[in-house]
């Protein structure tokens, strides 16, 4: 479900991840709501997947609405690398 080079954003709660998905889709960003990959942990169980190319736009749209990504991961060589948010 998460391809090499994709980013996975984890939020503090299910409410925030759902709000982020709605906001990003309204802003025309290509994102997908996914279950949190098994290698990662999250209380809410859902995350948002998007491409590296859209990272700046996604982060700007979220910041403008006051939403913050709790953790951001890059899928790299079958592993997830934690990135600075």
BADODO-993963 format. One record per atom (N, C-alpha, C): residue number from 1; residue in one letter; chain; x negated, y, z. Coordinates in Angstrom, 2 decimals, padded with zeros to 5 digits. Example, Ala and Ser with C-alpha at 12.3 -4.5 7.8 and 13.67 -1.06 7.14 Angstrom:
# residues 2
pos	code	unit	x	y	z
1	A	A	-013.19	-005.69	007.80;
1	A	A	-012.30	-004.50	007.80;
1	A	A	-013.20	-003.30	007.80;
2	S	A	-012.85	-002.25	007.08;
2	S	A	-013.67	-001.06	007.14;
2	S	A	-012.90	000.03	007.87;
//
This chain:
# residues 85
pos	code	unit	x	y	z
1	X	A	-000.82	-001.20	000.00;
1	X	A	000.00	000.00	000.00;
1	X	A	-000.86	001.26	000.00;
2	X	A	-002.00	001.23	000.69;
2	X	A	-002.91	002.37	000.69;
2	X	A	-004.09	002.02	-000.21;
3	X	A	-004.26	002.79	-001.28;
3	X	A	-005.31	002.53	-002.25;
3	X	A	-006.62	003.17	-001.83;
4	X	A	-007.70	002.67	-002.41;
4	X	A	-009.02	003.24	-002.20;
4	X	A	-008.99	004.74	-002.50;
5	X	A	-009.48	005.55	-001.59;
5	X	A	-009.53	007.00	-001.78;
5	X	A	-008.31	007.75	-001.29;
6	X	A	-007.25	007.03	-000.89;
6	X	A	-006.06	007.70	-000.35;
6	X	A	-006.31	008.20	001.07;
7	X	A	-005.56	009.21	001.45;
7	X	A	-005.59	009.73	002.82;
7	X	A	-004.32	009.30	003.54;
8	X	A	-004.45	009.04	004.84;
8	X	A	-003.32	008.66	005.69;
8	X	A	-003.29	009.62	006.87;
9	X	A	-002.17	010.33	007.00;
9	X	A	-001.99	011.30	008.09;
9	X	A	-001.07	010.71	009.14;
10	X	A	-001.50	010.79	010.39;
10	X	A	-000.72	010.31	011.54;
10	X	A	-000.31	011.52	012.38;
11	X	A	000.93	011.50	012.84;
11	X	A	001.48	012.61	013.62;
11	X	A	001.82	012.14	015.03;
12	X	A	002.13	013.09	015.93;
12	X	A	002.41	012.79	017.34;
12	X	A	003.69	012.01	017.57;
13	X	A	004.67	012.16	016.68;
13	X	A	005.96	011.50	016.92;
13	X	A	006.66	011.19	015.61;
14	X	A	007.64	010.32	015.69;
14	X	A	008.44	009.97	014.52;
14	X	A	009.16	011.20	013.99;
15	X	A	009.60	012.06	014.90;
15	X	A	010.29	013.29	014.49;
15	X	A	009.37	014.15	013.62;
16	X	A	008.13	014.30	014.03;
16	X	A	007.19	015.15	013.28;
16	X	A	006.82	014.56	011.94;
17	X	A	006.64	013.24	011.87;
17	X	A	006.28	012.63	010.59;
17	X	A	007.44	012.75	009.61;
18	X	A	008.67	012.60	010.08;
18	X	A	009.84	012.73	009.22;
18	X	A	010.00	014.18	008.75;
19	X	A	009.77	015.11	009.65;
19	X	A	009.85	016.53	009.30;
19	X	A	008.77	016.89	008.28;
20	X	A	007.56	016.36	008.48;
20	X	A	006.46	016.62	007.57;
20	X	A	006.76	016.06	006.18;
21	X	A	007.30	014.86	006.11;
21	X	A	007.63	014.28	004.82;
21	X	A	008.65	015.14	004.08;
22	X	A	009.69	015.55	004.77;
22	X	A	010.73	016.37	004.16;
22	X	A	010.15	017.69	003.65;
23	X	A	009.37	018.35	004.49;
23	X	A	008.76	019.63	004.12;
23	X	A	007.84	019.48	002.92;
24	X	A	007.01	018.45	002.92;
24	X	A	006.05	018.27	001.84;
24	X	A	006.74	017.93	000.52;
25	X	A	007.76	017.13	000.58;
25	X	A	008.50	016.80	-000.65;
25	X	A	009.22	018.03	-001.19;
26	X	A	009.77	018.85	-000.30;
26	X	A	010.42	020.10	-000.74;
26	X	A	009.40	021.05	-001.37;
27	X	A	008.16	020.97	-000.91;
27	X	A	007.09	021.82	-001.45;
27	X	A	006.50	021.23	-002.74;
28	X	A	007.03	020.10	-003.18;
28	X	A	006.57	019.49	-004.42;
28	X	A	005.30	018.68	-004.32;
29	X	A	004.91	018.31	-003.10;
29	X	A	003.71	017.51	-002.89;
29	X	A	004.04	016.03	-003.08;
30	X	A	003.11	015.30	-003.70;
30	X	A	003.30	013.87	-003.89;
30	X	A	002.80	013.14	-002.65;
31	X	A	003.73	012.78	-001.79;
31	X	A	003.41	012.06	-000.56;
31	X	A	004.34	010.86	-000.45;
32	X	A	003.94	009.90	000.37;
32	X	A	004.78	008.75	000.61;
32	X	A	004.77	008.40	002.09;
33	X	A	005.94	008.17	002.64;
33	X	A	006.07	007.72	004.02;
33	X	A	005.78	006.22	004.04;
34	X	A	004.84	005.81	004.89;
34	X	A	004.42	004.40	004.94;
34	X	A	004.34	003.94	006.39;
35	X	A	004.38	002.62	006.61;
35	X	A	004.07	002.12	007.95;
35	X	A	002.59	002.38	008.25;
36	X	A	002.26	002.66	009.47;
36	X	A	000.86	002.86	009.83;
36	X	A	000.10	001.56	009.55;
37	X	A	-001.00	001.63	008.80;
37	X	A	-001.78	000.42	008.51;
37	X	A	-002.20	-000.30	009.79;
38	X	A	-002.29	-001.60	009.73;
38	X	A	-002.60	-002.41	010.91;
38	X	A	-003.91	-002.04	011.58;
39	X	A	-004.88	-001.58	010.78;
39	X	A	-006.18	-001.22	011.35;
39	X	A	-006.12	000.04	012.22;
40	X	A	-005.05	000.81	012.06;
40	X	A	-004.88	002.05	012.80;
40	X	A	-003.79	001.87	013.83;
41	X	A	-003.77	002.75	014.82;
41	X	A	-002.71	002.67	015.83;
41	X	A	-001.97	004.00	015.90;
42	X	A	-000.68	003.89	016.16;
42	X	A	000.15	005.08	016.31;
42	X	A	001.40	004.69	017.07;
43	X	A	001.83	005.56	017.95;
43	X	A	003.04	005.29	018.72;
43	X	A	004.29	005.30	017.85;
44	X	A	004.30	006.13	016.82;
44	X	A	005.54	006.25	016.04;
44	X	A	005.66	005.19	014.95;
45	X	A	004.56	004.61	014.50;
45	X	A	004.63	003.53	013.53;
45	X	A	004.71	003.95	012.07;
46	X	A	004.85	005.25	011.80;
46	X	A	004.92	005.74	010.43;
46	X	A	003.83	006.77	010.18;
47	X	A	003.41	006.87	008.92;
47	X	A	002.37	007.82	008.53;
47	X	A	002.71	008.35	007.14;
48	X	A	001.96	009.33	006.70;
48	X	A	002.14	009.89	005.37;
48	X	A	000.87	009.64	004.57;
49	X	A	001.06	009.09	003.37;
49	X	A	-000.05	008.82	002.46;
49	X	A	-000.06	009.86	001.35;
50	X	A	-001.26	010.34	000.99;
50	X	A	-001.40	011.28	-000.13;
50	X	A	-002.82	011.19	-000.67;
51	X	A	-003.03	011.81	-001.82;
51	X	A	-004.34	011.75	-002.48;
51	X	A	-005.30	012.79	-001.90;
52	X	A	-006.58	012.54	-002.10;
52	X	A	-007.59	013.51	-001.65;
52	X	A	-007.44	014.84	-002.37;
53	X	A	-007.03	014.78	-003.63;
53	X	A	-006.89	015.99	-004.43;
53	X	A	-005.82	016.92	-003.88;
54	X	A	-004.83	016.36	-003.22;
54	X	A	-003.74	017.19	-002.70;
54	X	A	-003.94	017.58	-001.23;
55	X	A	-005.07	017.24	-000.66;
55	X	A	-005.30	017.49	000.77;
55	X	A	-005.13	018.96	001.15;
56	X	A	-005.76	019.86	000.43;
56	X	A	-005.70	021.29	000.78;
56	X	A	-004.26	021.78	000.74;
57	X	A	-003.52	021.41	-000.28;
57	X	A	-002.13	021.84	-000.40;
57	X	A	-001.24	021.26	000.68;
58	X	A	-001.47	020.01	001.02;
58	X	A	-000.70	019.35	002.08;
58	X	A	-000.98	020.03	003.42;
59	X	A	-002.24	020.24	003.73;
59	X	A	-002.60	020.86	005.00;
59	X	A	-002.07	022.30	005.08;
60	X	A	-002.12	023.03	003.97;
60	X	A	-001.62	024.41	003.96;
60	X	A	-000.11	024.44	004.19;
61	X	A	000.62	023.55	003.54;
61	X	A	002.08	023.50	003.70;
61	X	A	002.45	023.14	005.13;
62	X	A	001.72	022.21	005.72;
62	X	A	002.00	021.82	007.11;
62	X	A	001.67	022.95	008.07;
63	X	A	000.53	023.60	007.86;
63	X	A	000.12	024.70	008.74;
63	X	A	001.13	025.85	008.68;
64	X	A	001.65	026.13	007.49;
64	X	A	002.62	027.22	007.34;
64	X	A	003.90	026.94	008.12;
65	X	A	004.20	025.67	008.36;
65	X	A	005.42	025.32	009.10;
65	X	A	005.13	025.00	010.57;
66	X	A	003.87	025.10	010.97;
66	X	A	003.52	024.84	012.37;
66	X	A	003.35	023.38	012.72;
67	X	A	003.28	022.50	011.71;
67	X	A	003.05	021.08	011.96;
67	X	A	001.56	020.78	011.86;
68	X	A	001.09	019.93	012.76;
68	X	A	-000.32	019.56	012.74;
68	X	A	-000.47	018.05	012.58;
69	X	A	-001.45	017.66	011.79;
69	X	A	-001.79	016.25	011.66;
69	X	A	-002.57	015.86	012.90;
70	X	A	-002.17	014.78	013.54;
70	X	A	-002.86	014.31	014.75;
70	X	A	-004.19	013.65	014.37;
71	X	A	-004.13	012.75	013.38;
71	X	A	-005.33	012.05	012.91;
71	X	A	-005.22	011.91	011.40;
72	X	A	-006.38	011.99	010.72;
72	X	A	-006.42	011.86	009.27;
72	X	A	-007.49	010.83	008.92;
73	X	A	-007.12	009.87	008.07;
73	X	A	-008.03	008.80	007.69;
73	X	A	-008.17	008.71	006.18;
74	X	A	-009.35	008.34	005.73;
74	X	A	-009.65	008.09	004.33;
74	X	A	-009.85	006.60	004.14;
75	X	A	-009.16	006.01	003.15;
75	X	A	-009.35	004.60	002.84;
75	X	A	-010.61	004.50	001.99;
76	X	A	-011.63	003.81	002.54;
76	X	A	-012.92	003.72	001.87;
76	X	A	-013.51	002.34	002.08;
77	X	A	-013.75	001.64	001.00;
77	X	A	-014.34	000.30	001.04;
77	X	A	-013.59	-000.62	002.01;
78	X	A	-012.28	-000.69	001.85;
78	X	A	-011.39	-001.56	002.63;
78	X	A	-011.33	-001.21	004.11;
79	X	A	-011.84	-000.05	004.49;
79	X	A	-011.78	000.41	005.88;
79	X	A	-011.16	001.81	005.90;
80	X	A	-010.85	002.28	007.10;
80	X	A	-010.32	003.63	007.27;
80	X	A	-011.35	004.45	008.03;
81	X	A	-011.76	005.57	007.45;
81	X	A	-012.73	006.46	008.07;
81	X	A	-011.97	007.68	008.59;
82	X	A	-012.17	007.98	009.87;
82	X	A	-011.50	009.13	010.49;
82	X	A	-012.17	010.41	010.01;
83	X	A	-011.34	011.36	009.58;
83	X	A	-011.83	012.66	009.11;
83	X	A	-011.47	013.76	010.11;
84	X	A	-012.22	014.84	010.05;
84	X	A	-011.89	016.01	010.88;
84	X	A	-010.66	016.67	010.31;
85	X	A	-009.77	017.09	011.20;
85	X	A	-008.55	017.78	010.77;
85	X	A	-008.70	019.25	011.07;
//
